[in-house]
Amino acid sequence: MWNNRELQRKIEEWLQEDIGFGDITTMSTIPADEGGVGILYAKEAGMIAGLPVAGQVFATVDPSLRFQPAVEEGALVEKGQRIAEVSGSVRSILSGERLALNLLQRLSGIATRTHAYVQAVAGTKARVVDTRKTTPGLRFLEKYAVRVGGGHNHRFALYDAVMIKDNHIKGAGGITQAVAAARRAIPHTMTIEVETESLAQVEEALQAGADIIMLDNMPLAMMKQAVELIGGRAVVEASGGVTLETIRAIAETGVDVISVGALTHSVRALDISLDLNQRKR
């Protein structure tokens, strides 16, 4: 799922950013011995992702806090539905509230949007994948949320696959030269993807031995021709300006993969709130 040590390091960093030397409002208004229960609930319908992350935030603030999800990770919830509760020190609950909600809302927004895109291509062979257009520092969590939403991950970063884009092609002197140079440099277990914008480039990428051919911002008619030209000799990926309104038609051209930057780069957080509904000493 993710590296727990890395997540813990990030959470501590984020809490330091938010709390700093102390939550002055909470410490000055809430008695140290005040106990209570905070209810997390959805203020709109959507898919929930990030419950384990929220739980780890509260546990980092105060290991004595008890975080109990009321739904499964990846659950579709309705407006007003209870998502989880956290009980224990009110001071601790309020100090961890914002970070826990920020992460839960962001990840749930990504899962919700991904689910909509996946549903839009249901019945086709197309796989919906993310991109590297993620929030710096949050990539591992945002890509996790894509998986919760039913999508798949593209390469994680620059180090785990070769993707030859237009500027690489220009710098190398052509697709053929770029693919040949990459093939000499990488291990046999690594794939090479080439971004193409025309049928001529598709043909060149095929002849060069690309494993994956990206059809970048191609009109649907050209995309369908490209799929026929490739004929199963490489994985076909469609990319560029994909929306919920266009993705079904793209999938029906026969492509294998559709990459959607909008899953992460401009997603709207799902509206989730925390209400302190019980207080007891």
N, C-alpha and C positions, 0 to 999 in steps of 0.2 A: 504494500500500500504506500508506505513512505518510510524514510529513515527516522525512527522515533527520536534518536539523539539529535538529529538535525532539526526536527520539529520543535523539540524542547528548547534548543538554543534560540530558535527564532521567536518562540513565545516569550522567553525571558527578555529578549531584546525589545520586542513589541511592548511588553508590560513596562519596561524601563522607560520607553518613550512616552507612554500614557500616564503612568503613575509617578515616575521620577522619585522625588524624596517623600512622596506620600499623597494620598487622596485627601486633600485638605478639607474639602466640603464634607465628605463622609465622616472623617475623623472628628470634625468639629460639631456635627449634628447628631450622630448616631452613637449611643452608649456602647462601650466595648463589649458588654455582655449581651447585647441584643441579638436574638436569634429569629430566624424566619424562613420563609419559602418563597423563592422567586419562580414564577410560572412563565415559561417561554411559549409564545403562541404565534401562529401565522396571522398576519393582517391581510393576507390575500392568498389565493390558491396557488399552489406550485409544488415543486419537488424538493425534498429536503436533502441537503448534503452538508457534511461537516460536523455532525453531532459528536464524533470522537474528538475532533479538534476543540470544539467548545468545552467539552468535558475536561480536556487536558489544560485548557486555559484556567478554568476554575480550580483545578487541582494544584496548579502551579501557584496561584494566588494564595491558596490555603488548602493544604492536604486534608483538612478535616471536613471540607465541604463535600456534600453528597450530590452527584449529578445523575439524574435518572431520565433517560429518554423515554418518551411516551409513544414514539413511533419508530419504525425501522429506518435505518439509513436508506435513502432512495425512495422513501414513501411519498406518494402523492397526497397532499393535504388540502383541506378546504379552508376558506377564510374563517378565522376564529378558532381553529382547531389547536388543541394543546400539543406542543412538540416535545417539551421536556420540562423538568423542574429541577431546581438546585436549592438545597437546604443547608442551613448552618448559620454561621455568623453573617449578619446583615452587612456589616462593614466589608467583609470579604466578597460577598455577592455583588455589592454595588461597585467595588473596585475592579472586579473582573468583568462586569457586565458589558461595557462598551467593546472591548477587544473580542470577547466571545461572540457578541452579536455581529460585529463587523465581519468576522470570518464566516460565521454561519450564514449571514445574509448574502455575502459575495459568492460563496460556494453553492448555495441553494439557487441563486440566480443563474449561475452557469449550468447547473444540472437541469434546471427548468427549461432554459433555452435549448440545451442539447437535446432533451427529450422531445421537444417540439420538432426539431430538425430530423431526428431519427424517425419519428412518427410520419413525417412528410414523405419519406422514401420507403416506407414499409411495403413489402411485396416486391421490391427490386433487389438486385444484388449489391447495390451501392452501399459502401461503408462510410459513415460520417466521421471525419477526423478533425482534430484541432490543428493549430499552428504554433509557431513560436511567438505569436503576438499576445504575450501574457504580461501580467504586472510584475515588474522586477521584484525578486524576492518571494513571489508567490507561485512561481511556475509549477512546482511539484504539487501544490494543493489544487491549483486551477485545473491541471491536467487530470488529477484524481477526480475532481467534480465532473469533468467531461465523461469519465468512465461510469460514474454513478448515474449520469443521465442517459446511459446506453450508447454513448459514442466511443470512439477509439482514439488512441494517441498517435500522432505523427512522430517524427524524431523528437527527442527531448531537447537536444541542444545541437550545437555545431559539431560536437565530437562523435556522435554515434551513427551518422550516416552521411553519405555524400549527396548533396543537392546542388547541381550545377545550374545556376540561374543566368539571366541575361548578361549581367556584368562579368561573371566568370567566363562565359562564352566569348565575350569581347576581349577580355584579358588574355585568354588562352589562344585566341586566333581562330576559334570555331568549335562546334560541338565535337567533331571527331577528335581534335587535338585535346580538348578538355577531358573527354572520357578516357582516352588512352593514357593521359598523364595521371588521372585519378586511379585508374586500374593498376598502374605500376606502383603506386604509392600505398594503397590500402591493403588490408588483409583480405583473403578470399571470402571471409564470412560477412563482409560489409557490402551493402548494396549501393548502386549508383542511380540517382534520379536526375533526369534532365528536364528542364523547363522549356517548353516549345510554344511558339505563337503562330505557326503556319504548318501546313501539310509537308512542305519541303523540310522543315526542321524535324518534324516527326519522322520522316523517312531517314534523315541523317542520323538521328538518335538511335533508330532501330539498327541501322547498319553499323553504328559504333558499338553496339552491344549494351545499351542502357537497360537496366533492370526495371526501372519505373519511368514512365513518360508522363509528365505533367502537361495538360492542355490548359494554357493560361489565357483566361479571358477570351476564349474562342466562341464565336456564334454557334448556336445549337447545330445547325446544318453541317458546319465544318467539324464540330466535335464528333458527330455521328460518323462522318467520313474518316476521321482519324481513328476511331475505334475499329472500324472495318479494316483500315489499312494495317493497324497493329495486329489484328487478328489473333490475339492471345499470346503473342510473342513477348509481351512485356505487360506489367501491371499498368493500368491507365488511371491517372488521377486528374480530376477536373478541379480548377481553382480560379479564384478571382471574382470578387463581388457577388458571391453566392448569397441569396436571401431565401427566406421561407417561401416567398412567392415563386422563385425560380428553381429551387432545388429539385422538385419532382421532375420537371422537364429535363433537367441535366441528368438525373439518374436514369431516365428512360432512354438516353442515348446509348446506354450499355457500359458506361465507365465503371471501374471497380471501386474507386475511392473518390470522395468529394471532401476537400479540405475547406474549412469554414473559419476564417479568422474571427468572425463576429461571435463565435461561441465564448470567446474570452476578452477580446480587445475593447468591446464597448457594451458589455452586458450590464443590465440593470439589476441591482441587488434585489432579492426577494424581501418584502417588508415583513420583518419579524420583530417582536417586542418582548420585553420582560416586565412583568408586573409583580411587585412585592405584595402578595395578597394575604400573608399571615405574618404576624409578629408576636413573639412570645419571649419571655425572659426565663 
